[in-house]
Amino acid sequence: MAAGITIQSTKVKAFQEWLEEKVSVIVSQLRAKKSLSIDGFLSASGANKDLFDMIEKAGPFGSENATPVFVLPSHRLVSVCEVGKGHLRLFVSDLEGKKLQGIAFRSIGTSLGNFLFENVGETIHIAGNLSLNYWNGTVTPQLRVIDAAAVV
């Protein structure tokens, strides 16, 4: 998207001052918000056991070597349901329709949990750590959800 404007040469300085004032307010608001450091981008179709195994070779993870955080941009939030005590299990899908399970621990009643419940069926950005889910004799990749945001 592109836009253009025409300004009289005598009003360029006034326009510049006005624009800087407006932008500085927005920049200050953005800087005041919490942020999440992202190590990489991932899609549901790229989340698999082989990738998890490669990531694990970079471990062990701890305070000096944090577990990588991935963002899955523009994924559809397919479903959300409560599991255990206060946890949410969810599924997201990428543009190809490939689904990935996620788990948001202790998220019931939090802003994250509320956001997830309110956005089922919507396209969101979701971030977390890639992990493996061992259940009923099967091993599947899953995302340990840290945060999510609306696509704007």
ZADO-1210 file (C-alpha; in nm, 4 decimals, padded with zeros to 6 digits):
<atoms>
<atom x="00.0000" y="00.0000" z="00.0000" code="MET" pos="1"/>
<atom x="00.1273" y="00.3455" z="-00.0857" code="ALA" pos="2"/>
<atom x="00.0046" y="00.6983" z="-00.0320" code="ALA" pos="3"/>
<atom x="00.1146" y="01.0444" z="-00.1290" code="GLY" pos="4"/>
<atom x="00.0440" y="01.4010" z="-00.0254" code="ILE" pos="5"/>
<atom x="00.1083" y="01.7463" z="-00.1610" code="THR" pos="6"/>
<atom x="00.2233" y="02.0197" z="00.0794" code="ILE" pos="7"/>
<atom x="00.2968" y="02.3827" z="00.0116" code="GLN" pos="8"/>
<atom x="00.6677" y="02.4455" z="00.0644" code="SER" pos="9"/>
<atom x="00.5921" y="02.7066" z="00.3312" code="THR" pos="10"/>
<atom x="00.4046" y="02.4486" z="00.5396" code="LYS" pos="11"/>
<atom x="00.6532" y="02.1600" z="00.5301" code="VAL" pos="12"/>
<atom x="00.8107" y="02.2496" z="00.8660" code="LYS" pos="13"/>
<atom x="00.4708" y="02.2773" z="01.0401" code="ALA" pos="14"/>
<atom x="00.3620" y="01.9452" z="00.8894" code="PHE" pos="15"/>
<atom x="00.6854" y="01.7784" z="01.0003" code="GLN" pos="16"/>
<atom x="00.6387" y="01.9011" z="01.3592" code="GLU" pos="17"/>
<atom x="00.2763" y="01.7870" z="01.3630" code="TRP" pos="18"/>
<atom x="00.3656" y="01.4436" z="01.2244" code="LEU" pos="19"/>
<atom x="00.6540" y="01.3923" z="01.4683" code="GLU" pos="20"/>
<atom x="00.4249" y="01.4809" z="01.7592" code="GLU" pos="21"/>
<atom x="00.1588" y="01.2305" z="01.6488" code="LYS" pos="22"/>
<atom x="00.4081" y="00.9529" z="01.5774" code="VAL" pos="23"/>
<atom x="00.5944" y="01.0044" z="01.9057" code="SER" pos="24"/>
<atom x="00.2740" y="00.9358" z="02.1013" code="VAL" pos="25"/>
<atom x="00.2195" y="00.6077" z="01.9161" code="ILE" pos="26"/>
<atom x="00.5843" y="00.5037" z="01.9511" code="VAL" pos="27"/>
<atom x="00.5759" y="00.5786" z="02.3255" code="SER" pos="28"/>
<atom x="00.2626" y="00.3681" z="02.3669" code="GLN" pos="29"/>
<atom x="00.4187" y="00.0766" z="02.1800" code="LEU" pos="30"/>
<atom x="00.7387" y="00.0951" z="02.3831" code="ARG" pos="31"/>
<atom x="00.5385" y="00.0896" z="02.7080" code="ALA" pos="32"/>
<atom x="00.3783" y="-00.2431" z="02.6155" code="LYS" pos="33"/>
<atom x="00.5345" y="-00.5718" z="02.7112" code="LYS" pos="34"/>
<atom x="00.7186" y="-00.7483" z="02.4341" code="SER" pos="35"/>
<atom x="00.8158" y="-01.1053" z="02.3614" code="LEU" pos="36"/>
<atom x="01.1473" y="-01.1955" z="02.2005" code="SER" pos="37"/>
<atom x="01.0933" y="-01.4297" z="01.9076" code="ILE" pos="38"/>
<atom x="01.3674" y="-01.6649" z="01.7881" code="ASP" pos="39"/>
<atom x="01.2025" y="-01.7793" z="01.4667" code="GLY" pos="40"/>
<atom x="00.8952" y="-01.8224" z="01.2529" code="PHE" pos="41"/>
<atom x="00.7179" y="-02.1539" z="01.2143" code="LEU" pos="42"/>
<atom x="00.4066" y="-02.2888" z="01.0475" code="SER" pos="43"/>
<atom x="00.1923" y="-02.5792" z="01.1550" code="ALA" pos="44"/>
<atom x="00.3141" y="-02.7769" z="00.8537" code="SER" pos="45"/>
<atom x="00.6773" y="-02.7217" z="00.9577" code="GLY" pos="46"/>
<atom x="00.6311" y="-02.8308" z="01.3185" code="ALA" pos="47"/>
<atom x="00.7405" y="-03.1928" z="01.3354" code="ASN" pos="48"/>
<atom x="00.9455" y="-03.4335" z="01.5453" code="LYS" pos="49"/>
<atom x="01.2545" y="-03.3917" z="01.3242" code="ASP" pos="50"/>
<atom x="01.2564" y="-03.0159" z="01.3861" code="LEU" pos="51"/>
<atom x="01.2056" y="-03.0741" z="01.7582" code="PHE" pos="52"/>
<atom x="01.5007" y="-03.3157" z="01.7627" code="ASP" pos="53"/>
<atom x="01.7236" y="-03.0597" z="01.5866" code="MET" pos="54"/>
<atom x="01.6234" y="-02.7912" z="01.8377" code="ILE" pos="55"/>
<atom x="01.6975" y="-03.0243" z="02.1284" code="GLU" pos="56"/>
<atom x="02.0550" y="-03.0664" z="02.0028" code="LYS" pos="57"/>
<atom x="02.1066" y="-02.6963" z="02.0836" code="ALA" pos="58"/>
<atom x="02.0262" y="-02.7694" z="02.4512" code="GLY" pos="59"/>
<atom x="02.0344" y="-02.8118" z="02.7340" code="PRO" pos="60"/>
<atom x="01.8026" y="-02.5180" z="02.7866" code="PHE" pos="61"/>
<atom x="01.7925" y="-02.3090" z="03.1014" code="GLY" pos="62"/>
<atom x="01.8562" y="-01.9567" z="03.2252" code="SER" pos="63"/>
<atom x="02.1736" y="-01.9124" z="03.0183" code="GLU" pos="64"/>
<atom x="02.0308" y="-02.0824" z="02.7088" code="ASN" pos="65"/>
<atom x="01.6577" y="-02.0161" z="02.6817" code="ALA" pos="66"/>
<atom x="01.4260" y="-02.2529" z="02.4992" code="THR" pos="67"/>
<atom x="01.3586" y="-02.1037" z="02.1535" code="PRO" pos="68"/>
<atom x="01.0338" y="-01.9126" z="02.1111" code="VAL" pos="69"/>
<atom x="00.8591" y="-01.9453" z="01.7763" code="PHE" pos="70"/>
<atom x="00.5736" y="-01.7433" z="01.6357" code="VAL" pos="71"/>
<atom x="00.3182" y="-01.9036" z="01.4082" code="LEU" pos="72"/>
<atom x="00.1901" y="-01.6005" z="01.2179" code="PRO" pos="73"/>
<atom x="-00.1572" y="-01.5853" z="01.0668" code="SER" pos="74"/>
<atom x="-00.2841" y="-01.9247" z="01.1796" code="HIS" pos="75"/>
<atom x="-00.6539" y="-01.9985" z="01.2225" code="ARG" pos="76"/>
<atom x="-00.7545" y="-02.0875" z="01.5777" code="LEU" pos="77"/>
<atom x="-00.9597" y="-02.3994" z="01.5062" code="VAL" pos="78"/>
<atom x="-01.0653" y="-02.5000" z="01.8579" code="SER" pos="79"/>
<atom x="-01.0043" y="-02.4395" z="02.2275" code="VAL" pos="80"/>
<atom x="-01.1102" y="-02.6555" z="02.5220" code="CYS" pos="81"/>
<atom x="-01.0274" y="-02.6827" z="02.8895" code="GLU" pos="82"/>
<atom x="-00.8149" y="-02.9781" z="02.9988" code="VAL" pos="83"/>
<atom x="-00.6891" y="-03.0658" z="03.3440" code="GLY" pos="84"/>
<atom x="-00.7046" y="-02.7941" z="03.6048" code="LYS" pos="85"/>
<atom x="-00.6903" y="-02.4567" z="03.4379" code="GLY" pos="86"/>
<atom x="-00.5165" y="-02.5551" z="03.1136" code="HIS" pos="87"/>
<atom x="-00.6330" y="-02.5076" z="02.7543" code="LEU" pos="88"/>
<atom x="-00.5781" y="-02.7421" z="02.4629" code="ARG" pos="89"/>
<atom x="-00.6119" y="-02.5828" z="02.1229" code="LEU" pos="90"/>
<atom x="-00.5600" y="-02.6486" z="01.7561" code="PHE" pos="91"/>
<atom x="-00.4356" y="-02.3994" z="01.4987" code="VAL" pos="92"/>
<atom x="-00.4099" y="-02.4504" z="01.1240" code="SER" pos="93"/>
<atom x="-00.1920" y="-02.2871" z="00.8614" code="ASP" pos="94"/>
<atom x="-00.2921" y="-02.1749" z="00.5118" code="LEU" pos="95"/>
<atom x="-00.2417" y="-02.5288" z="00.3814" code="GLU" pos="96"/>
<atom x="-00.4878" y="-02.6631" z="00.6395" code="GLY" pos="97"/>
<atom x="-00.2190" y="-02.8454" z="00.8389" code="LYS" pos="98"/>
<atom x="-00.3113" y="-02.8511" z="01.2084" code="LYS" pos="99"/>
<atom x="-00.0911" y="-02.8252" z="01.5151" code="LEU" pos="100"/>
<atom x="-00.2003" y="-02.8915" z="01.8707" code="GLN" pos="101"/>
<atom x="-00.1132" y="-02.6418" z="02.1398" code="GLY" pos="102"/>
<atom x="-00.1307" y="-02.6363" z="02.5178" code="ILE" pos="103"/>
<atom x="-00.1654" y="-02.3197" z="02.7246" code="ALA" pos="104"/>
<atom x="-00.0848" y="-02.4116" z="03.0836" code="PHE" pos="105"/>
<atom x="-00.2617" y="-02.2298" z="03.3696" code="ARG" pos="106"/>
<atom x="-00.4389" y="-01.9991" z="03.1257" code="SER" pos="107"/>
<atom x="-00.8027" y="-02.0265" z="03.2361" code="ILE" pos="108"/>
<atom x="-00.9108" y="-01.6862" z="03.3670" code="GLY" pos="109"/>
<atom x="-00.6059" y="-01.5055" z="03.2270" code="THR" pos="110"/>
<atom x="-00.5941" y="-01.2526" z="02.9453" code="SER" pos="111"/>
<atom x="-00.4368" y="-01.5221" z="02.7244" code="LEU" pos="112"/>
<atom x="-00.7092" y="-01.7745" z="02.8028" code="GLY" pos="113"/>
<atom x="-00.9837" y="-01.5189" z="02.7479" code="ASN" pos="114"/>
<atom x="-00.8267" y="-01.4122" z="02.4184" code="PHE" pos="115"/>
<atom x="-00.8129" y="-01.7727" z="02.2972" code="LEU" pos="116"/>
<atom x="-01.1767" y="-01.8451" z="02.3875" code="PHE" pos="117"/>
<atom x="-01.2920" y="-01.5214" z="02.2238" code="GLU" pos="118"/>
<atom x="-01.1052" y="-01.5828" z="01.8978" code="ASN" pos="119"/>
<atom x="-01.1995" y="-01.9375" z="01.7985" code="VAL" pos="120"/>
<atom x="-01.2377" y="-01.9406" z="01.4207" code="GLY" pos="121"/>
<atom x="-01.0262" y="-01.6272" z="01.3787" code="GLU" pos="122"/>
<atom x="-00.6805" y="-01.5881" z="01.2281" code="THR" pos="123"/>
<atom x="-00.4281" y="-01.5022" z="01.5000" code="ILE" pos="124"/>
<atom x="-00.0557" y="-01.4890" z="01.5655" code="HIS" pos="125"/>
<atom x="00.0465" y="-01.7406" z="01.8317" code="ILE" pos="126"/>
<atom x="00.3836" y="-01.7870" z="02.0015" code="ALA" pos="127"/>
<atom x="00.5383" y="-02.0595" z="02.2120" code="GLY" pos="128"/>
<atom x="00.7929" y="-02.3368" z="02.2453" code="ASN" pos="129"/>
<atom x="00.7865" y="-02.6446" z="02.0253" code="LEU" pos="130"/>
<atom x="00.7484" y="-02.9593" z="02.2341" code="SER" pos="131"/>
<atom x="00.6334" y="-03.3170" z="02.2013" code="LEU" pos="132"/>
<atom x="00.3107" y="-03.4595" z="02.3382" code="ASN" pos="133"/>
<atom x="00.3318" y="-03.8198" z="02.4549" code="TYR" pos="134"/>
<atom x="-00.0166" y="-03.9658" z="02.4826" code="TRP" pos="135"/>
<atom x="-00.1674" y="-04.3095" z="02.4387" code="ASN" pos="136"/>
<atom x="00.1472" y="-04.4511" z="02.2805" code="GLY" pos="137"/>
<atom x="00.1835" y="-04.1754" z="02.0211" code="THR" pos="138"/>
<atom x="00.4244" y="-03.8847" z="02.0000" code="VAL" pos="139"/>
<atom x="00.3075" y="-03.5668" z="01.8278" code="THR" pos="140"/>
<atom x="00.4493" y="-03.2147" z="01.8061" code="PRO" pos="141"/>
<atom x="00.2704" y="-02.9454" z="02.0009" code="GLN" pos="142"/>
<atom x="00.3155" y="-02.5798" z="02.0843" code="LEU" pos="143"/>
<atom x="00.3484" y="-02.4765" z="02.4488" code="ARG" pos="144"/>
<atom x="00.1664" y="-02.1484" z="02.4122" code="VAL" pos="145"/>
<atom x="00.3207" y="-01.8371" z="02.5660" code="ILE" pos="146"/>
<atom x="00.1192" y="-01.5617" z="02.3997" code="ASP" pos="147"/>
<atom x="-00.1219" y="-01.4836" z="02.1180" code="ALA" pos="148"/>
<atom x="-00.2349" y="-01.1707" z="01.9376" code="ALA" pos="149"/>
<atom x="-00.4916" y="-01.0574" z="01.6876" code="ALA" pos="150"/>
<atom x="-00.3893" y="-01.0074" z="01.3277" code="VAL" pos="151"/>
<atom x="-00.4229" y="-00.6377" z="01.2488" code="VAL" pos="152"/>
</atoms>
